Every structure is written in C-alpha cells, then in structure tokens.
Amino acid sequence: MVKYFGTDGIRGKVGVHPITPEFFLKLGWAAGTVLSRKGKASVIIGKDTRVSGYIFESALEAGFLSAGVDVGLLGPMPSPAIAYLTKAYNASAGVVISASHNPFYDNGIKFFSSEGFKLSDDDQDAIEELLNESEIKSVDSNLLGKAVRHEQSIGRYVEFCKSNFNKKLSLSGLKIVVDCANGATYQMAQCIFSELGAQVQIINNHPDGYNINANCGATDTTSLQKEVIESHSDLGIAFDGDGDRLIMVDSQGNVVDGDQIVFIIAKKWMQDNRLTNNIVVGTKMTNLGIRLALSELGITFIEANVGDRYVMEQMQKYNGVLGGEGSGHIICADNTSSGDGIISALQILEVIASTGRTLDDLCQDFTIFPQTLINISLPENFDLDAHEILKTRVAEVEKKLDKAGRVLIRKSGTEPLLRIMVEGSDQLLVEESANYLAESIS
C-alpha cells in the first residue's frame, strides 16, 4: 500500500502526484468517508496564500461534499488557527491546505482531529486504504454535504490569541517588527500585537500567490534583521507561510531560534510554577547548550524525533506543557493544541513585559553551541544505511569531537533532502566536519 502521509501531512510539488486536483478530490472523499463512519460529519478548510490553494480548496470541498460531509470554508488562515477553530466550530476535523515553509510551487495538506490535534495514525491509515483501493462513489443526493463560508473566523482567532496574553500586562513602549512571510498571518498579526499595546511595523504582508516564504519569514530572516536594526526596534518576529513557526531577532539583529525561545519560556514558566512536571520536550536536533542550560535549572529534557507531531506525542506521554524545535515549531499546550507562531511570540512578549528584561538580555541566560546544518538533495531511493563512506567519515568526526559534540544525519520528513548536522564547542571544527561529511555524498 502506498503511504501518502509523512511527518506533517502530505506535501509535494504542484502538478506532480499526489499534489493534483484529482488526488485532492479523492482525498476529500476518502477522508470524508472515514469521518462519516462515526456519524454525521463536518469539516472546516483553511489554506495559506499560495496560488494553487484555490484549486485544491475546490477539489477538497467537492470530495467532502460527495461523501456527505458538511464543509466550512475559512479562506487564508494560519494552520494553528485551524487547530483552534476545529474545536471552536465543533467540527469533526480541520483541514489545512499548505506546504508550510516551502516555496509557492509546492503545496500539501494536513488534518486536525476534532480536538485540534494531528489526525490519529488509525484515521490516516483508514484514509490511505481508501485512496489505494477504492474509487469515488458519491452518497445519494439527499445525503450530500452542504458548504458555508465562515466570515467571522479571523476575528475569533484574533480574540483567542489576545486572550492568551496576561490582561494585567501591556506591550506599551515596545517597538517590534513583524515579518508575515507573505503568508497566512498577514491579515491578523498587526492587530493582535498593536491591540496589546505594541508599536508594530509589518513587513512581507502583501501576498500575491507566488511570494510566500520568498526570501522572508522564519526561513530567511535577513530582511527582518535589517529592518530591526535600521528602525531601532526592540525585537523582530518572523512567521513562516502557514504561521506555525516562530523565529525572533533581538535589537542587535541576532537570530533567536526555536530552541532559545523554548528555554526563555521554560525558565519563566518554572519560576511561575506553570511548567508541569518540570519537563521540556525537544528533538534530536535541540542544541547541546540549551540542554545543559535546562539541566542547570533542574528541568528534565525529553528527546523526541524531529517533527512537531513527535514532540506533541512525548508531551502527552509525560504530561508536559512545553516543547519545540529549533526550526520554530513551539507547542505551548496550556494555550493551544498545536505549534502556533503567534501564541509562542506572545509568551516571549509576556516574559519581557513582566520582567522588564529585553530579548537581548534574556538570551544571556544560556550559551548556544556552534552548529552547522547542511541540506543535500537526494533521489527518493537513496539508501542512507548502505552508504559505507559516510559511515566511516561519521566515525572519524565523532572521534575528533569526543564528548564535546555530536553528529546527526537524517532524511527530511517533508522534502527529498538529507540533513547533516554537526555540533560542538569549536566553531571551525564543526564547520569543517559538516563539510567533510557532505562531500561524501555524490
């Protein structure tokens, strides 16, 4: 059986199977059929700003309706907003049409359960079984689903986000720059932060269907860093195309990644007795410096596989309320059921407002180990386990690093890439080692 779902839904290049209108039509029908087995079902559908979203929104809508599922259309909305609104609208599932941080020519889909969490493995398996074995068969005309467009969704999400900031505090006097990546946060980011008192300058908030994530946002903070410095702002906030990632920039233009953001939140939550069980969930990629800093605070670090889905699984297993990745996926489970860039940013801003410390100052509480990450394009049939030259070189590098560093090599779960990460206390050795390993891949 062909497996379509990866670590973060289904994703690929538009026009190449399975990212085609025909497949999305069948996917809507298959997902609707599975949901309908539990009774009358309804779904909400949101999307980011890439041009192909219109095509796949229509195809999914038709598929769900043919399975007898009612559809609520939300238009461009951040992925975490769909997670929240699925529960708020009492829908059976939420659907996001997005390729997250990928370029405009990619697209994809991810599902949320009725509780706002990622769809269960059992439900995904049932959907894939129908995709592999069945042809679309519409329900009778009297059982077809109905569609409606929800016009108040943005306002509901804005108020939800604002409710997650301490009402006794204000962002008055704080000057921030927000980079929307020409993506799904463009309609609500400015009002959320400005209504809480901040002086806000928005950049990259004019999507045209093609400029999503293009040299901007959480995956490329160059323009944000420049704007923060030139405008003499206190900090910068960058989201990715679907709004589930957060990367920040301090007043000097230094990047503050997801690992650092998680630590700042964790320290404050521990002081406020909000950090349940005194644990934080990260991934295999989490910086060694952050792990050591958490340990010094008496916070237990739990390692998950890379991917916010796996971070959430470990958070649920250990009853944790905070987890995240260096890439900017941060889950504040007391506030929301998925990674949410805006909610995460508000947690940092709350720390700043309540302590009077700047983001620059907060970053002095830990030391980041030098880390080099190299991404290499690979054919789909690349066998990592059988690459003997790479194995030999990994052993050589690990011996040089000794106990002061580590090597992590893995295939991406969302793109045809091999990720080579080397981390250690010596910047030059780390860079040379990463390049040495990358050279072994022909």
PyMOL commands that set and color helices and strands:
alter all, ss='L'
color gray80, all
select helices_A, chain A and resi 21-36+53-66+79-88+121-133+141-143+153-163+189-195+217-219+222-230+258-271+276-278+288-296+308-317+341-355+359-365+384-386+388-404+427-438
alter helices_A, ss='H'
color red, helices_A
select strands_A, chain A and resi 10-13+42-47+70-76+93-97+106-113+147-149+175-179+199-203+235-239+246-250+255-256+279-283+300-304+322-324+330-332+371-377+405-411+417-424
alter strands_A, ss='S'
color yellow, strands_A
deselect
rebuild
show_as cartoon
